[in-house]
Amino acid sequence: MITAVLFDLGNVLVPFDPEQLVRNFSAAVGMEPEEIHDLALGHLKAEFETGARSPDAFRDAICMALNCQLTEEEFVPLWSDIFEANEPIFDFFRQVRRTRRTYLVSNTDPYHMRWILEHWPELAKCDGMALSYELGLLKPDPEFFDAVIERFGLTPAACLYIDDLAESVQAGRDAGFHAVLYKNPTQLLAAVQPLLAPSH
């Protein structure tokens, strides 16, 4: 019996376009997208998503790399206005919440998370969140999943975990979850239906 469903955020509930982020900064600071790719992404993003850099320190590092000055109010939309709602999966999230516990488990950062919850506040109605910048860990690190299980007191065999990255899905399976790789709404809903049937 599945009693809890764990949702990844990016590209599951809220698809995102990383190239939109580059376009946002390119337009704001007058640099070519290729230059921004080379200068500003990669290790800075990973450090931000594990909490190794504070929001202010991250913003300062990006601005230094791009040779620009941006206030937080200017920076956050450039960094975060890259998401949209995956409406069929939002509907599934609402449906699941009626009968099971729901959790958000995501590699993300404080700016993105604030933006997502401001634009889709119903996501805050889940039973809990395990976010990489709070845990200091990134999926698919097995310790991430250990921390999720401990934080929420989960029985992995009674949990369904949904993610769009195969390595994270495998790590979830290794942790004992029923894990399903998200490809598109039709595929996902067909895949989870047997797991959520009353006999399970």
C-alpha positions as CSV (number, residue, x, y, z in Angstrom):
1,M,0.0,0.0,0.0
2,I,1.5,3.3,-1.1
3,T,0.9,5.8,1.7
4,A,3.2,8.7,0.5
5,V,4.1,10.2,-2.8
6,L,7.4,12.1,-3.3
7,F,7.6,14.5,-6.2
8,D,10.6,16.0,-7.7
9,L,10.0,19.7,-8.7
10,G,12.0,20.6,-11.8
11,N,10.7,19.1,-15.0
12,V,8.0,17.2,-13.1
13,L,5.7,19.6,-11.4
14,V,7.4,22.7,-12.8
15,P,9.2,22.2,-16.1
16,F,12.0,24.8,-16.7
17,D,14.1,26.1,-19.6
18,P,17.7,26.7,-18.6
19,E,18.2,28.5,-21.9
20,Q,15.6,31.0,-20.8
21,L,17.8,31.8,-17.8
22,V,20.7,32.5,-20.1
23,R,18.5,34.6,-22.4
24,N,17.3,36.6,-19.3
25,F,20.8,37.5,-18.3
26,S,22.0,38.1,-21.8
27,A,19.4,40.7,-22.4
28,A,20.0,42.3,-19.0
29,V,23.8,42.6,-19.1
30,G,24.5,42.8,-22.8
31,M,26.6,39.6,-23.1
32,E,26.3,36.8,-25.6
33,P,24.6,33.7,-24.3
34,E,27.7,31.6,-24.9
35,E,29.7,33.9,-22.7
36,I,27.2,33.5,-19.9
37,H,27.3,29.8,-20.2
38,D,31.1,29.8,-19.9
39,L,31.3,32.3,-17.0
40,A,28.4,31.9,-14.7
41,L,27.0,28.4,-14.5
42,G,28.3,25.1,-13.3
43,H,30.1,25.1,-9.9
44,L,28.4,28.3,-8.7
45,K,25.0,26.7,-9.2
46,A,26.0,23.5,-7.4
47,E,27.4,25.5,-4.5
48,F,24.1,27.4,-4.2
49,E,22.0,24.3,-4.4
50,T,23.9,22.7,-1.5
51,G,23.8,25.7,0.7
52,A,27.5,26.3,0.4
53,R,26.8,29.9,-0.8
54,S,24.3,32.2,0.7
55,P,21.9,34.0,-1.6
56,D,23.8,37.2,-1.3
57,A,27.2,35.5,-1.9
58,F,25.8,33.7,-4.9
59,R,24.3,36.8,-6.4
60,D,27.6,38.7,-5.9
61,A,29.6,35.8,-7.5
62,I,27.3,35.8,-10.6
63,C,27.4,39.6,-10.9
64,M,31.2,39.5,-10.6
65,A,31.5,36.8,-13.3
66,L,29.2,38.9,-15.5
67,N,30.8,42.2,-14.6
68,C,27.4,43.7,-13.6
69,Q,25.6,45.1,-10.6
70,L,22.2,43.8,-9.8
71,T,20.0,44.2,-6.7
72,E,18.2,41.2,-5.4
73,E,15.0,42.6,-6.8
74,E,16.6,42.8,-10.2
75,F,18.4,39.5,-10.0
76,V,15.7,37.1,-8.8
77,P,13.4,37.3,-11.9
78,L,16.4,36.9,-14.2
79,W,17.5,33.8,-12.3
80,S,14.0,32.4,-11.5
81,D,11.6,33.3,-14.3
82,I,12.2,30.0,-16.2
83,F,9.5,27.8,-14.8
84,E,5.9,26.9,-15.8
85,A,3.3,24.7,-14.3
86,N,2.8,21.1,-15.6
87,E,-0.9,21.2,-15.3
88,P,-1.6,17.4,-15.6
89,I,0.9,16.7,-12.9
90,F,-0.5,19.5,-10.7
91,D,-3.9,17.8,-11.1
92,F,-2.3,14.5,-10.1
93,F,-0.7,16.2,-7.1
94,R,-4.1,17.5,-6.0
95,Q,-5.7,14.1,-6.4
96,V,-3.0,12.3,-4.4
97,R,-3.1,14.8,-1.6
98,R,-6.7,13.8,-0.8
99,T,-5.7,10.3,0.3
100,R,-1.9,10.2,0.8
101,R,0.9,12.2,2.2
102,T,2.8,14.2,-0.4
103,Y,6.4,15.5,-0.2
104,L,8.5,17.7,-2.4
105,V,12.1,16.5,-2.9
106,S,14.3,18.7,-5.0
107,N,17.7,19.9,-6.0
108,T,17.0,23.6,-5.8
109,D,18.1,26.9,-4.3
110,P,16.5,29.5,-2.1
111,Y,15.7,31.9,-5.0
112,H,14.1,29.3,-7.2
113,M,12.1,27.9,-4.2
114,R,10.8,31.2,-3.2
115,W,9.8,32.0,-6.8
116,I,8.0,28.6,-7.2
117,L,6.1,29.0,-4.0
118,E,5.1,32.6,-4.7
119,H,3.8,31.6,-8.1
120,W,2.3,28.2,-7.2
121,P,1.5,28.5,-3.5
122,E,-0.6,25.3,-3.4
123,L,2.7,23.4,-3.5
124,A,3.2,24.5,0.1
125,K,0.2,22.4,1.0
126,C,2.3,19.3,0.8
127,D,3.2,17.4,4.0
128,G,6.9,18.3,3.8
129,M,9.8,19.4,1.7
130,A,13.3,18.1,1.5
131,L,15.4,20.6,-0.4
132,S,19.0,20.3,-1.4
133,Y,20.2,23.6,0.0
134,E,18.7,22.8,3.4
135,L,20.1,19.3,3.5
136,G,23.5,20.2,2.1
137,L,23.1,17.3,-0.3
138,L,22.3,16.8,-3.9
139,K,20.3,13.9,-5.5
140,P,21.3,11.2,-6.5
141,D,23.6,11.1,-3.4
142,P,22.3,8.1,-1.3
143,E,22.7,10.3,1.8
144,F,20.0,12.6,0.4
145,F,17.5,9.8,0.4
146,D,18.6,8.6,3.8
147,A,17.9,12.2,5.1
148,V,14.5,12.3,3.5
149,I,13.5,9.0,5.1
150,E,14.7,10.1,8.5
151,R,13.2,13.6,8.2
152,F,9.7,12.4,7.4
153,G,9.8,9.0,9.2
154,L,9.0,7.2,6.0
155,T,8.8,3.5,5.3
156,P,10.4,3.4,1.8
157,A,8.4,0.4,0.6
158,A,5.2,2.4,1.2
159,C,6.4,5.4,-0.8
160,L,6.2,6.3,-4.5
161,Y,9.0,8.6,-5.7
162,I,8.8,10.4,-9.1
163,D,11.8,12.1,-10.8
164,D,12.8,13.0,-14.3
165,L,16.4,11.9,-14.0
166,A,17.3,8.2,-14.3
167,E,20.2,8.4,-11.9
168,S,17.9,9.9,-9.2
169,V,15.2,7.3,-9.9
170,Q,17.8,4.5,-9.5
171,A,19.0,6.0,-6.2
172,G,15.4,6.1,-5.0
173,R,15.0,2.5,-5.8
174,D,18.2,1.7,-4.1
175,A,16.8,3.4,-1.0
176,G,13.7,1.2,-1.1
177,F,11.2,3.5,-2.8
178,H,8.9,2.5,-5.6
179,A,10.5,5.0,-8.1
180,V,9.1,6.0,-11.5
181,L,11.0,7.9,-14.2
182,Y,8.9,10.8,-15.4
183,K,8.9,11.3,-19.2
184,N,5.6,12.9,-19.9
185,P,2.2,13.1,-18.1
186,T,0.5,10.3,-20.1
187,Q,3.4,7.9,-19.4
188,L,3.6,8.8,-15.8
189,L,0.0,8.5,-15.0
190,A,-0.2,5.1,-16.7
191,A,2.9,3.9,-14.8
192,V,1.7,5.0,-11.3
193,Q,-1.9,3.7,-11.7
194,P,-1.1,0.1,-10.7
195,L,1.0,1.3,-7.8
196,L,-1.8,3.5,-6.4
197,A,-4.6,0.9,-7.0
198,P,-6.5,-0.1,-3.8
199,S,-5.0,-3.5,-3.8
200,H,-1.5,-2.1,-3.3
